[in-house]
Each structure stands twice: as structure tokens, then as C-alpha cells.
Amino acid sequence: MNKYLISLDIGGTTFSLYLFDEKLNIIKKSPIDKIINYRNKDELLNGIEKHIISLLESSQITLNQILCLGISAPGPLDCKNGIILDTPNLIILKNTKIIKELERYFSFPIFLNNDANLFAFGEWYNYYNKKDIFVGITLGTGLGLGIIIDGKIFSGAHGMGAEYGISPYKDGVWEDVISIEGIENFIKRKKVNASSPKELHQLALKGEKDALEIWNDFGRSLGIFTSHILNLLDPSVVSFGGGLSKAYSCFEKSLIENLEKHSPTFKYNSPIITHSKNQLDSAHIGAARFALKSLPKK
């Protein structure tokens, strides 16, 4: 009997599921659903359960063919005990024992890890698996950092490593500036005629001056942030994912200028600085591969 894996990627605003075979080939993708469609934790968990059942039924696969489920969620997390902790970017699931909750519906093993870790894991596996030190940075509702060293996720001594986005910066934290909220605050201060980063991106592509200035400021802050990571880890590759990475061409110039200014390893060793070709696929592949590798050895 063929066996399969499921991945669940939960972001600050949306969630989605993928179905994989044992060789990590993508079999089917669920529609992307909005978290705002659910009023509370129980409704959201019921929605996830229904999406999983629909995904399997449409693929004519039964529950007993599923090896495991890998969950990607914003931190901080207690991955060992399957708990989403006091995360600022997923209010509806704050302090939720998500593995225990989903075990009410399903009997297969379930594993949890940080969304930036799993984006980095999938991105490394897909495109850069010959590189020994890889960094993934997610730019979305929050600012995530994932580190892969010798093919393994670096999580620190207690599973909470690489949470640098919530470290102090100016009068707040890095995430206040390098995030969707940070871009929205730029928009308000500049009084630009845009209601979202997506609209700001479109204005910048048309050459609108204030939109270009906002993305330039964003790139400057991101360049300083990334220079810290380069100077600490000296990675071979840094790849940006998350929704804001779609505007990479608009902030790439100021990002690179600030890396040249603040990071000797960037200047002398020329690490690859890029953005993901398909960050959602990478997040799901990372979640599925992490779950598969977490299964007890037979």
C-alpha cells in the first residue's frame, strides 16, 4: 500500500496543506484559506481538519495511508511538546497545544517546527543542498530566520534558536520595521495612496517616487539586519521568502548597498543573496521532510 505525507503551513493570515508521496513529490495542494474566515481556535482547527479530509478524498487516499503530518507555524514554539507559544503573529492560536488538538481528529504522528526553519529546510533541500551553511529569511506578518548547517536545522539548545526578528532595534524590535506592519507604517507616514504592500509594490513598478523611497528604506533596514546574520554565521547562501519577498526587485539595490557597507564576508566572499522561486512550496517541502525525518527509525 502506498504511503503519503501531509504538510500544513500556518501563517499570520493564511494556511494551506500539501499532500506528498514518500519521495517528497507533490501530489496535490489544498486551496489557500484565510485565517480571518474563522472566529476562534476551535473553528480554525475544525477548518484544518476538513481541509485534510477533503485533500485525501479528492486524491482517493485513506487516513491509514498517511505516515505523518508536518506543521509549519510562526514562533516562538515548544516543538518538543507541540505547543504554539505566545506568538505575536498568530493570535488565534496563542498558547495552543496544536499537536494534542489535532490528535483528536487523527491518529498518525504529527510534528511541529518554526515556519522560517522549515522554509529554510525546504529551500536548501530544493536548490542549495550542496551548500554547508544556508540561511532563510521570511518577510511577512513577522520576520523569521531559519538556519541550516550541514543539512540540519539549527534550533539552539532549547528549540528557540534563530528568533532574531524579535530582538531590539531602535525603539522596538526588528520585526516592527521588517514586516507587513512595518511597510504599512511606512505607507501611513508617507501618505502614499496604497492600502497594502502589494499595492505599494505595483506603484513602485510604475516608478512612483514615494513608493520607491519606502522600498528603499525597507531594503536599508533589511540590509543592516542581514549584515548581522552574515557577520555572525558567514553563510554560503541567504534566500528571502514570505509575501514581501515578491517585491525583491524594489528593495534589492538598497539591501545590497548596506550589505557591502556593513558585512566584510559579503564584500570578500560573495555569498549568494537571492529570493525564493516558490517560497510556499519550500515551506511545505521543509515541513514534510522534517516530519518524515522525525519518524522513529524502524
Secondary structure as UniProt FT lines:
FT   STRAND          4..10
FT   STRAND          14..21
FT   TURN            22..23
FT   STRAND          26..29
FT   STRAND          33..34
FT   HELIX           35..37
FT   HELIX           41..58
FT   TURN            59..60
FT   HELIX           63..65
FT   STRAND          66..73
FT   STRAND          77..78
FT   TURN            79..82
FT   STRAND          83..84
FT   TURN            88..89
FT   HELIX           91..93
FT   TURN            94..95
FT   HELIX           98..102
FT   TURN            103..105
FT   STRAND          110..114
FT   HELIX           115..127
FT   TURN            129..130
FT   STRAND          133..139
FT   STRAND          143..149
FT   TURN            150..151
FT   STRAND          152..153
FT   TURN            161..162
FT   HELIX           164..166
FT   STRAND          168..169
FT   TURN            170..171
FT   STRAND          172..173
FT   HELIX           174..177
FT   HELIX           180..190
FT   HELIX           197..205
FT   TURN            206..207
FT   HELIX           209..233
FT   STRAND          237..241
FT   HELIX           243..247
FT   HELIX           248..262
FT   HELIX           264..269
FT   STRAND          272..275
FT   HELIX           279..294
//
